[in-house]
Amino acid sequence: MKARWSPPRRRAVDPALEPFRHRIGERVVFVPPTPAGERGGMEYGVITDVDHRMVYVDYGYPNPIWAELGNSIATHPANLRFESVVPQSGSCDHCGTHGASHGPILSAAR
């Protein structure tokens, strides 16, 4: 007996993905679901893509499981927070990275 063809199931889109879908290229913080210290700490990255259930984030190192994704790692949206735009003490005023400050930002003449 020949198998009956059925249309592909529609994949329900997780509503938690909506805030990430239109913010590709923005910085996020991965907050582990377990208490700090058990399985690692927070990580910072940039959103590279969003599909029907996961957010893909570039954390700055190659994907250890799926090399074809490059530096993008699938992350559940519940574990992500948008990085604050307020610079933290000890961070660079220009690019927001931690470390030595490179001096003040010079505004363009108006």
N, C-alpha and C positions, 0 to 999 in steps of 0.2 A: 504494500500500500504506500502510495506517495504521500509525503508529509504535506499538510495543508499550509499554505502561505498565510501569514498574518502580518498586518502592518506593524512597523516598529512601535514599541510603547513610547508614549510621550513622557519625557522626563520632566518631572515637576521641578521648577526652579525654586531654590531655597530663598525665601524673602530676605534672609540675613545677608545675601550677596549684593543686594541692590546698592547699598552705600559704597561698595567697592567697585562696582561695575563702571562707574563714570569717573573714577579717580585713579585710573592706571597711570603709573609714573610717580605717584605720591608715596611718601615714606610711611611705613607702619612699624609697629613694635609687636613681636611675637611674645605673648605672655603664656608660659606653660600652664596646662590645666592642673598640674600637680603642684603641691607646695614647693616653694623654692628650695633647691638643694637636692631634691630626690632625683630629678632627671635632667638637670641643666637649668640655665637661667634664661633671661630675656635675650632676644636677638632683634636686631634692627635690619630692615630691608626695604625694598622698593617693589610695589605691585607691578607685575609684568603682564598678567592676564587673569580673566575670570571665566569659569565655565558654569555649567548648570549646578555644581555642588561645591566647588573649591576655588580658592584664591591662590594664584601662583605668585610667589614672592622670590625675588633675587636677594639672597642673604650674603652674597659675595663669595660663595664657594660652590664648587660643582655639586650637582645632585648626586648623592652617593648611591641611589637606587636606579634611577632612570637617566642615564648619561645623555640621552637624546634631548632632554629638557634643558641642557646647559646648566646655568646657575639657578634656574627656576625650580622651586620646591612647592608642591601642593600643600596648602595649609588650610585647615578648617576656619571659616570666618569667626567662629566663637573664640578663637585663640588670638585674634588680631585686634589691635587698637591703633587708631591713627596717631602718628607721632605729633606731639604738641609743637606748635609753631613758636612757642616762647623759648628762647635759648636758655639752656641751663648754665649755671655758673661754671667757669672753666671751659666753656665751649667757644669755638670760633664764631665771631659775630658775622662773618661773611657767609660761610657755608653751613654752619650749625654742627660741624663735627666736633667731637671732643678732643681736647689737647690744647696746645698753646694757641693763644689768640694771635692773629696775624695783623692786628691793628684795626683801627676804625674803618667803617665803610664810608667812602666818600660819595656824597650824593652828586648827581649830575646837575649842572647849572640849569636853571629854569628861566 
